[in-house]
Amino acid sequence: MIRASLLVLAGGIAAQHSRVPLGSDLCKLLFVAVLVMFFKRRSRWLALLLLGFLLFTQAGAEIVAARLDSQFAGDSMLTRVRVVDFPRATGSSVTMLIEPLDDARLPPRSRVTWFEPPQMPVIGDIWEFEVRLRRPHGSINPGVFNLENWMFRQKLHASGYIVAGKRNRLLESGRLSPVGIARRDFVDLAQTVGGESAAVLAAIGVGARHLISREQWERYAKTGTSHLMAISGLHIGLAAAGAFSIIALVSGGLRLRGNHLDRAIAGAAAIAAGYAIVSGFAVPSQRATIMLGLFAVAFRWRRRPDSARIVALVALLVFVMDPVSSMTPGFSLSFGAVAVLLWFARSYRRPVSGAYYLAKTVAAVGQLIAMQCVLLLGLMPLTIAIFQRVALVAPAVNFVTVPIFSVFIVPLTLLGMVLHSVWESAGRVLLRLSAASITGIEHVIAAFARLPLADISIAGAGISWCVVLLPVLWVVLPRGWPGRWIAALGVFALLLHEPRTPPQSCFDMVVLDVGQGLAVVVQSKHRTLVFDTGASYRSGGSAVEHVVWPFLRHKGISVIDWLVVSHGDNDHAGGATALARRLEISQTYVGEPLPNFELSEVECAAGHSWHADGIDFRFLYPESGSRRSGNNASCVLSVSAGRYRVLLTGDIEVQAEQELLARLGLESASVVLIPHHGSLTSSSTRFVNRLRPDLAIASAGFGNQWGFPKERVTKRWESIGATVLDTATSGAISLRVCARDGITQLREERGVQQRFWHDPA
């Protein structure tokens, strides 16, 4: 069973990296081939691999086939929809999941945003909305959260927004199933009695996490306690244990006929399943519930279950039921944690000696500490691969918080939730006690999060998987094994890892995919320059929080030596304040003054230059004291390695281009950032002919309303022999420029990360 499960999962993982979609007919043919291979013992392993591959591919193809038809993308459609999950409010906007009511134009499930809604939608509401949708699409950047992958594994078939206006109206409230009503009522109750702890209370009770703030998520992630806010095996197990104890006591006390332990185990499994369903039945809940059910069956038939085989069987069942769920972090971390705990139970048992009660207590504490350390090391490869971080304080903070969650918070929440329906006042008291406990725990978590080195970001660039896997040796190898201490070297190597930087007289440039905006990172051997920061969003947040800062963290960059904000338009300067709050910035140059920017600013001035790591930086525009505003205030920066030059142009238009040509006798460039995203107001023929670059790059949003880069502009750059790329179709565009070798390592991120569920660019 273990071997079969691993082979099927390996096939599914292989399918996650496939770029070529398989047609339905080919899938059916391959399924027949799998059946034939099963009858031959020598080819059975290949059949299992192929089965996993086909199951995932077929499930993925069904999701892609259900997406919004391209003919309706961008159209305003008046339609009736149901709100199918808890809407999430962010700033002045609301994001929600909707499904259509008898409208073939809409796909089964879409994610839409409503800016400044006149009233807050509620789960189960039926609305008539005017919506504009598009097929799933997101920015693609190295080391940054991939929105398209997330939408795929969440089975979302379109995204878009609700057009503001009087046509949007509520038709019916609260059309929900009994489970949905129970979830909605508990969330309302949690908000009433929970105070500041309402968000965590709702997450623990019914798996509703829409109230959790970004700051709360970050605190829990930093301390390795995010699992406490998700309905995991811990919560399901506690619900089952509580149900087992109550049923066993009542059954034994009433002297009912039959085996009261059998009755208690069956009841516990049923309660656990009910709790999992109410909580949304996420992957960790599925895993815990099915495992409990299998253990209950084994006990009923008086069989001693093999825990490892049961875990393997459950992983296989969860994968077969929903192959795409294997992409979720919950799948990897949930089954990974169980595997580590099983290994711990088999390998780290110690005999108890000395005074019985004292020895028992000391041994239990020691086992808990050892278990947390083993979990940290055993799951370290997964946490680095998924989150690029290591929470060093996780063993300590979990040692404090997990017992409190287990003994007080979860039992009080579940009892309060059940009791509220029959004895309202008592239920409220229990939930208030749970909320008070959560408040105390959050103070503990916040204190741990403020500790030095509490959260270590592991720069992903250039890291070796051999190093990542070394910490697992501590878990796998038995005590006293000679090579076990190599694990410590692996941990130190990870914590001290610094990504490779360009050699002397070379620089790396990345034009990030920030949608309709601009953000460029230039990195030399020891220095970093950021040119523009992307936009801030109406719905809250900015391109810095979603793209720029995660990318810099991925590259191991903690200090920006020079920040250049070309001018004051939101799509270039919107993230400047957010960037200054997250990273140290040594010097800031601006084309226009930035409002609410706390650091000192220096105006870009033509002729100002500096030299670092064999690289020359020079402003070409505007003239000092010119006091320009708008697009023609944009800073124009030249970055040169020997005779190879990159020109960063901001949003300059034809007037500024003419000044550059007339005043400076502008020299040719190897790479040019196409001015103003490829607008017709820029890239004049004389300007293009003078620069004659090998590569011209436009930073533009996918499907932007202006149609940037304009086809006429693209053809103008192509006519002088330049290769033209844009971030809308290529994702982030990166390259290296060296004084000796010129342009090398050109990379289009969308092509690198392309998978079969991504639409062609």
N, C-alpha and C positions, 0 to 999 in steps of 0.2 A: 504493500500500500504506500509506504513512504517513497519508494523509488518511482512508482507510477505517478504519484502526486507531483513530485519534483520535476519529472519529465513533462507533464502536461503544463505546469506553471512555466517551465523554461520555454516551451513553445509559445505560450501567451506573451512572455516577455520579449521573445524574438519578434512577434507580430507587432509589438508596440514600437519597434524601430523600423518597421517596413514602410517603404515609400510608395510601393506600387499597389493600388487597390485591385482586389481580385473580383471578377464578375461572379454573379450568383451561380451561373451554370458551371463555371470552373470550380467553385466551392463544392457544389454537389458532386462533381466528378471526383474531387479529391477526398470527399467523405467516403465515397465508395471504395477508393483506394485504401483508405485507412482501415475499413472493415476487412478488406482482403488481407492486409498486412498483419492484422491481429491473429489470423489463423496460422501464421508462420512465426514460430518462437523467436528466431533470430532477428526478425524485423519488427518485433513488437515494440521495442524501445523507440524506433523511428516512427511507428504508428502513433504512439503516445505524444511524441513531440509535435507531429503534424496535427494531431487532434487539438492540442492546445492552441497552435497557430491558427487553425481554421475556426475554432470557436470564437476567438477574439476578433479575427478578421470579419466573420459573418456578423457578429454583434456590432462592430464598428460600422460596417457597410449599411446596416439597418438605420443607425443613427444618422449617417450622412444622407441616406435616401429620404429621410423624413424632414430634412432642412427646408427652409423657405425657398420656394421656387424663385429663380433669379429674375423672372419677369415682374415679380411684385416688389423687388428690392427697391427701397427709396420712395415707393408710392405712399400717398396718404390714404389709409383705409379706415373707414368707419365700421366698427365691428363690435360684437358682444363677446365679452371674455369673463372668465372666472379667475379670481386671485387665488392661487393654489398653495401659497406659503406665506409666512409672516413677512410683510413688507419691512424693509430696512430703511430708516430715515438717516440721511447723512447731510449735514448742513441744511440747505433749503430744498433738498430734493428727496425723493423716495424711490427706491429700487424694489421691484417686485417680479415674481414669476406669474405668468398668465397662461391660460389655455383657452382655445376658442370654443365658442358654442355654435356649432353648425356653420362654420365658415371655412370652406376648402382652401381659401387663399392663405390662411395662417397655418403654420406648422403646429405640431402637438404641444410644444412648450417653448415660450419665449421669455427673455429677460428684458424688461423695459424700465426706463427711468422717467419719472414725472417731476418736472422742475416746478417748484413753488405751487404745489397742489392746493386747491381751495379747501380740501378736507383730506384727512388721512385714510387711505384705503385699509380694509381689514381682511384678513384671511377668510375666504368663503364668499366675499362680496361678488356680485355680478354687476359689471359696469358696461356701459357703451362708451368706447374710447375711439378717438381718432389716433391711429398709431402709424409710425413709420419704422419699418424694420429693414434689417440687412442680414445676410448670412453671417455666421460666426467668423469674426476676424479680430485680430489683436496685434499689437506691436510685438516684434520678435527681436530680442537683444540677448547677447551672451551673458549667462549667469543671472538672468532676470526672470521673474515669474512669467510663465507663458499662458496668456489668457485663452488662447485657442485650445490648448490642451485641457485647461480647466473646464471650458464650456463643453468640450467633447465628453469628458468623463462625468460631467453633471447632466449629460443628455439634454443640453439646451440647443434648440434648433434655429434660433434667431435672436438678435438683440436689437435694441432700438430705443425710441422714446415716444412719449405721448405728446401730441401737438396741443399746445395750450389753446383753450377756447371754450365756448359755451356748448359745444357738441358733446363734451364729456359729461356723462351723468350716471348716477348710481341707480340701478334698476332694482336690485334686491340685496338684502343683507343676510349674511350668516348661513348660506346654504352649504352645510358641512355634514360629513359623516359623523357618527357617534364618537369615533376616535378624534376627529378634527375638533369637534365641540369640546371634548375633554382637554385637548391641548390648548385651545384658545382660552377656555375658562381658567386654566391654571396659570397661563401667562398673565391674564388680567389680575388674578389673585396675587401672584408674585409681585406685580407692580404696586399693588395696594399695600401689602404687608412687608415687602422686602426692603423698601428704601433704596439705599445705595447698592445693596446686595441683590436687587431684583434680577439683574442680568444673569448672574451666576446661578441664582435660585431657579430661574426658568430653564437654564441650560441643564442643570442637574435633574430637574423634575421631568421635563418632557422633551429635552434635546433641542429647545428653541434658543438659538444663539444670536438672533438678530439684534438683541439689545446690548450685546457686549461691545464696548468701545475699542477703538484701535489701541489706545493706551493700555487697556486691560489685557488684550491679546499679547501685546509686546512684553508686559511684565511676566505673564505666565510662560511665554516662550523663552524669555531670558533665563528663567529659573527651572526650566524643564518640567513644568507642572501643567502644561496645556491639557494633558490627559484627564485632569480633574474636572475640566469643564465639558468634556465630551462624555456621552453615555458609553462607557467602556466596559470591559469585562469586570472591573472592580465594582461598578454600580450594579450590573446585572447579578454578579455573584452575591453582593450584599442583599439585594432584594430576594434572591433565592434562599439565602441563609436565614433571613428573617422569616420568610414564609415557612420554611422547613421547621424552624424552632416552634413557631406558633401552632402549626398544624399537628406536629408531633406531640406537643404538650396537651392540646385540646383533645386529640384523638386518644392519647394514653390516659388522660384524666377521666374522660367519659367512658373508657373501657369499651370502645366500639369494636365490633367484630372485624376480624381480618388483621393483617399486619400493619400496625400504625406507621412503621417506618416506610413501607412501600407507599402508603397513602401520603405521607409527608413529602417524599421525594417527587411523586407525581404532581402534587400540588405546587411544590417549589418550582418545578420545571414549567408548569402552566403560568404561574405568577411571573416568572422571569420572561417568558414569551410575551405575555401581555404588556409588561413594562417595556420590552424592546420595541413592540409595535407602537405603543403610545409615544415613545421617544423618537420615532422616525425610522427605526430599523436600519441604522447605518452599519457599515461593515464590522466594526468592533462588537456591536450588539448582535449581529448575525452570528459571528464567531462564537461568542459566549453562550448564546441561546442554543445553538445546535450542539455545542459541546456538552452543555448541561443535559440536553435531551438524550444524547448518546450515553452519557454516564448513567442517567436514570434507567435507560433500557438495559444496560449491562447489569446494574444492580438488581433490577426486577428479575432478570434471568440468572442471577447469582453467578455472574461471570466477573473475573478480575480484568478490568479494562487496561489495555496498553495505552498510556497517555500519549506517547509519541505517535502511535498509529491513529489515534482519534484526532489529534491535531492535523495530521496529514490528510485524513479523510474529510475533515471540516474545511480545510483550505481548498481541497478539490471541489467539494460541494458548493462553496461560496463562489468559486471561480466559474463553475458550470452554470450556476443560476444567473450570474452577471459577470461575464468575462471582463468587461470594461472596469469593474470595480477594483481589479488588480492594479490599476494605475494610481489609485488613491493612496495618499500617505497612510491613511488608517489601516489599509490592508497590510502593507509592509511592516509598519510599526506594531500593529496588534499581534500578528502571527510571529513576528520577530521577537517581541517581548515574551510571548508564551514559550517559544522555543528556548530562549535564554533561561527563563524560570525553570523549565523542566530540566535543563542541563544543570542548573544550580542545585535543584532538589536531589539530583542523582550524585553530584560530585562534591558537594560541600557539606554533607552531614557530619556533625562532630559529636562524639559521645559526651554525655553530661557526667561530670564528676564533682565531688565535694558535697556540701550541704544542699539538700535537694531543692528547696524553694529558691534559695539564693542562686544556686547554679542554674536552675531553670530560667530565672530572670536574666542573668548575665548572658546565658547562651542565646536566649531569644533576641536580646538587644544586639548581640554580636552577629547573629544570623541576619537580622534586618539591615544592619550596616553593610555586611558583606553582600547582601542581595542588591542593595542600591548601587554599590560600586560595580558589581557584575553587570547590572543593567546598563549603567553608564558606558562601560567599555564594550559590552556586547552589541549595543545599539548605536555605538559611535559611527560606524561606517554608514548606516542608514541616515542618521541625523545630519551628517556632513553632506551626503549625496542629495538629500531632499531640501535641507534648510541652510546648508553651508554655515553651520554654527555648532558650538559645543557649550552646553551649560554645565560648567564645572561645579556649580553649587547644587546641582540636581540631587545628588545623594543626600546632602545635609537637609535641604528644604523638603524633600520627599519624606525623609525620616521623621520630620516634624508634622507635615501636613497630611500625609496619607492616613496615619492612625486617627487623626481628628476627623477627617472626612469619613473614614470607615465606621467609627464608633458613634459620632454625633451627627454630622451634617447630612449624610445620605439617609441614615435611618429616620432622622427627624423630618426630613423633606418628604420621604415616601409615606411615613405614617401620617404626616399632616395633610398630604394630598388625598389619601384614602379616607382619613377621619373627617375631613372637611365636608364631605358629602352627607354624612350622617350626624355629625356634631360640629357645627360650624365654628363655634367659639374655641373649642379644644383644638381643632385643626389649625386655626389662626395662631394660637399660642405656640404650637409646635413649629410652625413655619417661621414665626418671629424669632424663636430660639435658634433655628437653623440659620436665619439671616444674620443674627448677631454673631454666630460662630464663623460665618463666612467673612464678616467684616474683620474679625480678629485674624483670621487666616490671611486675608489680603494685606493687613499690616505686616505680617511676618514675611509674606512673599515680596512686598515692596522693599522691606529692609534688606532681604537677601539680594534683590535685584540691584541695589545701590552699592553692593560690595565691589571692591576692585577685582577685575578679572572674573566677575560673575558670569559674564557672557562673552565667549570668544568667537569672533567671526573668522571662519576658515576661508581664506581666499582660494577660490576654486581654480584659478588659472594655473595650469602647469602642475597640478598636484598629481602624485602617482598613486594608483590604486593599491600598489604593494604597501605603501606607507599607511593608507587608509585602513587596510585590513589587519595591520599588525596588532592593534589593541585587542582584537578578538582572540589572539593567542592566550591572553591572560584568562579568558573564560574557558577556552576549549582544552588547553593543556592541563593535566593534573598537577597538584601541588608538588613542588620539588623537581619538576621537569627542567632539565638544563636550559632549554631555550625559552623558558617562560618570561624571563625578564626582558626579552627583546620587545615585548609589548610596551614596556615603559619608554623605550627608545622611540617607538612609533608614536606614542602620545606626545612626547616632547617634540618630535619632528613635525607633527601636525600643528602644535601650538606655536612653534617658531617658524613655520613655513612662510616664506615670502615669495610671491610670484616672480618669475623672471621679467626683468625690464629690458628695454632695447639696449643694444651695445652703444658705446660712445659714438657720437656723430650720426646716430640714427634716432628716429622718433616713430612711435605708433600713433595713428589717428583713427578714431572711431566716430563716425557720424551716427549717433544713436537714433533709433526709431522711436520718436516721441509723438507720433501723430502729426497733426498740423502745427508744426513749430520747429524749433531748432535747438539742438544740444550737441556739442562736439567736444570730445576729450582728446587732448594731445599729451602724450607721455614720452619723456626722454628718459635717460638712464636714471636720473635722480629727481627729476622735477615733473610737475603736472600742471597743465593749463586746461581750463574749462571755458569754452566759448559758447555763451548762451545757456539757458537753463530750462527751456521748454515752458509750457503754459501752466497756469493754475486753473482748476476746474470749477465750474459752477456747482457741481455736486460735492465739492470739498476735496482737499488734497491737491496734488500737483504732479507734473511729470518728474520732478525731483524725487518725490516719495515713491513713485511707482517704477521709475526707470533709472534716473541718473544716480541717485544714492545707492540703490542695490548694485548697479554696475560697478561703481567705484569700490564698494565693499568687496565685490567679487574679484576685483583686481588688486585688492589689498591696499588701496589708496586711502589714507586717513588725513592727509594734508593737501590742500590745493594751493599751489604757489601763486598762480595768477588766475583770477576769475575775470573774464571779459564779458560784459553784458552789452551787446552791440547797440541796442536802443531800447526804448521803454515799452514797446508793444508787448501785450501779455504773452503771445506765443514765443517770445524770446526771453522776457524778463520775469515771467510769472512765478518761476520757482526760485528766484534768487534769495529771498528771505528764508525759505525752507532749507536751502542748501547751507546758508550761513549758520543756521541753528544746529546743523548736524555735523559739520566739518570745520576744521580750522582753515581759514583763508588768509593768506599772507598779504596779498595785494589785489585790489579790485579796480578795474578800469571800466568806464561806462561811456556810452555815447550820449545818454540823457540821464539826468538825476533820477535815482530810484526812490519812490516814496516808501516810507516805513522800513528802510534798509539801515540796520544799526551800525554797519562797519563804514569806515572812511572810504571815500570814492575819489578816484583820479580820472579826469576826462581823458579819453583817447586823444592823442595829438599826433598828426603826421610827422614822421621823422624820429619819434621816440623809439628807441631800440634797446635790446639787451641780448646777451649771449650766455648760453648755459649748455653744458654737456656736448659741446660741439655743434649746437643748433642756434641759428640766428632768428630772433623774433623782431619784427618791425611793423609799426603802424604806418599805413599809407594814407589813411583818411580817417576823420576830417581834419582840416586845418585847426590849429590851436586857437581857441576863443571864437570859433565860427558861430556858436550858439544856434546850431540847426536843431530842428525838431522833426519827429516822424521818421519815415523810412530813410531819408537822406541824412539823418544823423548817425546812421549805423557806422560802427567802427569797422575798418577793413584792416585785417592783420595778415602779414606775410610770415610764414614759417619755413625756414630754409635749412636743408642739410646739403652743404656744398652747393652744387649748381642746380639741385632739384628743389623746387619750391611749391608750397601749397598756399593757396590764397583763400582766406575766409572772408566772405563779403557781406554777411548780414542781409539786410533788406534794401541795399542801395538800388536806386532807380537810374534811369538814363541820364539825368542831370549830373548825378554823382559820378557815373561812369565817364562822362565827357570831361569832367574836371580832372579825374585821374589820368585820362589819356593826354590832356593838354598840359597839365602841370608837371607830371612826372615822367612822361615818355614811358609809359607802363611796359614792363618787361614781360616776356612770356612766362608761363607757369606750367608745372607738371600736372598739378591737380587743382581744380577750381571748384569751390562750393557755389553752385549756380545761384545768383542773387535772387532774393525775394521768392524763393521756392519754385522758380520757373515761371514767374508772372510775365505777361506781355509788356509790362512797364519797365522791364529790365532786360539784360542780355542783348544790348544793341549790337548791330552787325560789326561796327568798328571795334567794340570792346571784345567781342568773341574772336575776331580775326587777329587782334593784337596778342591775346593771351595764348591761343592755340594749344590748349592742354591735351595731354594724353587721356585724362579722365576728368569728367565733369559730373558732379553729384548734386542732386536736388533733394532737399529734405521736405517731404510733403506727406500729408495724411492720406490714408487709403479712402478713395471715394469722396475727397473733400469737395465742398460745394463750389469752389472756384475752378475746379478742373486742373489744378497744378500737378505737375509741370505741364504747361501748355505744349501741344504738339508742335506748333511753329517754333517754339523756343528749343525744344528737344532737337528738331531737325537742324536748326541753326548751329548748334554745338556739334552735331554729328557731321555736318557738312565740312568742317575743318579737320575731320579725322578723329575727333574725341569719342571715347566710349562714354555713353551717358547712362548713369544709374540713378535710381531714386529709392528712397526708403519705403515708399508705399508698396513697391513690388519686391524689393530686395531685403527689407528689414534693415537692421543695422549694417552699415558698410564699414569695414575696417581694412587698414593697409599699413605697411611699414615703408618709410622713406629713409634711405641711407645715402650718405655722401658718396659712397663708392658704388653701390649697386642700384640706386634709384628706387623705383616703386616695386615692392615685392609683397608677398603674402596678402594679396587682395582677397577678401572674403565677404560673401553676401550671406548674412545669417539666416535668412528665410530659406535659402537653398540648403544650407547645412542642416537645419532643424526640420526640414520638410518631412511630413508623414502622410500616410494615405488619407487621413481624414482632413488634411488641410486643403482648402480650395486652391487651385492653381493661381499664381500671382497674376 
